[in-house]
């Protein structure tokens, strides 16, 4: 399992991508899935950075690989996010500077779950089904 605690800083996105990529490569996640997972996790981190409402704080990334899937949890301690209130157009304005993160996550992952956490914050769970060479045995998910 990979667990990262990242500060709410733009520069931390590089660390997230680098460490996640190294972990997924070590676990022999196929390249196409690996690239999609890193991109989706980066989008979730960016959303936490922009929308959490915090100037300081941290984002936690937990990554797990099993024989059949990769599970990523991206958790912030911010003001929360109600996905039902977010507009996710099917064909976003291509020249708009923002607004494609949720679409990308839903498109690239087999499962995308966004939950407001009790006490504040948001958890984004990303799941991609894959066949991996070095899997962990998980008691619970």
C-alpha positions in Angstrom: 0.0 0.0 0.0 1.1 3.5 -0.7 0.1 6.3 1.6 1.1 9.9 1.0 0.3 13.1 3.0 0.7 16.0 0.7 0.4 19.7 1.5 -2.2 21.8 -0.2 0.4 23.3 -2.6 0.6 23.1 -6.4 4.1 21.8 -6.2 2.8 18.7 -4.3 1.0 17.5 -7.4 4.4 16.6 -8.9 5.2 14.5 -5.8 1.8 12.8 -6.0 2.3 11.9 -9.7 5.9 10.7 -9.2 5.3 8.5 -6.1 2.1 7.1 -7.5 3.7 6.3 -10.8 6.7 4.5 -9.1 4.4 2.5 -6.9 2.2 1.4 -9.8 5.2 0.5 -11.9 6.6 -1.6 -9.0 3.2 -3.4 -8.8 3.4 -4.1 -12.5 0.2 -2.2 -13.4 -0.2 -2.1 -17.2 1.0 1.1 -18.8 -2.3 2.3 -20.2 -4.0 1.9 -16.8 -1.1 3.4 -15.0 -1.2 6.6 -17.1 -5.0 6.8 -16.6 -4.7 6.3 -12.8 -2.0 9.0 -12.4 -4.0 11.5 -14.5 -7.3 10.8 -12.5 -5.5 11.1 -9.2 -3.9 14.3 -10.3 -7.3 15.7 -11.2 -8.7 14.7 -7.8 -5.8 16.4 -6.1 -6.2 19.5 -8.2 -9.9 19.6 -7.2 -9.0 19.4 -3.5 -6.4 22.1 -4.0 -8.9 24.5 -5.7 -12.2 23.6 -4.1 -11.4 22.5 -0.5 -11.6 26.0 0.9 -8.4 25.5 2.8 -5.3 27.7 2.6 -3.4 25.2 4.7 -3.9 21.6 5.2 -3.1 18.3 3.6 -4.4 15.8 1.1 -4.0 12.1 1.7 -3.5 9.6 -1.1 -3.9 5.9 -0.3 -3.2 3.5 -3.2 -3.8 -0.3 -3.1 -3.3 -2.9 -5.8 -4.9 -6.3 -5.9 -4.8 -9.0 -8.6 -7.8 -7.5 -10.3 -8.0 -3.8 -9.5 -6.3 -0.6 -8.4 -8.0 1.4 -5.7 -7.1 5.1 -5.0 -8.5 7.2 -2.2 -7.8 10.9 -2.3 -9.0 12.6 0.9 -9.0 16.3 2.0 -10.1 18.0 5.1 -11.8 21.0 3.4 -15.3 22.3 3.4 -16.7 19.3 1.5 -18.1 18.8 -1.9 -21.6 17.7 -2.9 -21.2 15.9 -6.3 -25.0 16.1 -6.9 -24.7 19.9 -7.1 -21.8 19.9 -9.5 -22.5 20.3 -13.2 -20.5 17.9 -15.3 -21.4 18.6 -18.9 -20.9 15.8 -21.4 -19.2 18.1 -23.8 -17.4 20.8 -21.9 -16.2 23.9 -23.5 -12.8 22.8 -25.0 -11.2 26.2 -24.4 -12.3 26.7 -20.8 -9.4 26.7 -18.3 -11.3 24.4 -15.8 -14.2 22.0 -15.6 -13.0 18.7 -17.1 -11.6 16.9 -13.9 -14.8 15.1 -13.0 -15.4 14.1 -16.6 -11.9 12.7 -16.9 -12.2 10.8 -13.6 -15.5 9.2 -14.6 -14.3 8.4 -18.1 -10.9 6.9 -17.2 -12.0 4.9 -14.2 -14.3 1.9 -13.9 -15.7 3.4 -10.7 -15.6 7.0 -9.4 -17.2 7.7 -6.0 -17.2 11.1 -4.4 -18.3 11.4 -0.8 -18.6 14.2 1.7 -16.9 13.1 4.9 -18.6 13.6 8.3 -16.9 16.4 10.0 -15.8 18.0 6.7 -13.8 17.1 3.7 -14.2 15.0 0.7 -13.1 11.5 -0.3 -12.7 10.6 -3.9 -12.4 6.9 -4.6 -11.1 5.8 -8.0 -11.2 2.2 -9.1 -9.7 0.7 -12.2 -9.9 -3.0 -13.0 -6.6 -4.4 -14.2 -4.5 -7.6 -14.1 -1.4 -6.8 -12.1 1.8 -8.8 -11.6 2.6 -7.8 -7.9 -0.7 -7.6 -6.0 -1.4 -7.2 -2.3 -3.8 -9.4 -0.4 -6.5 -7.1 1.1 -8.6 -8.2 4.0 -11.1 -5.4 3.4 -11.7 -2.6 0.9 
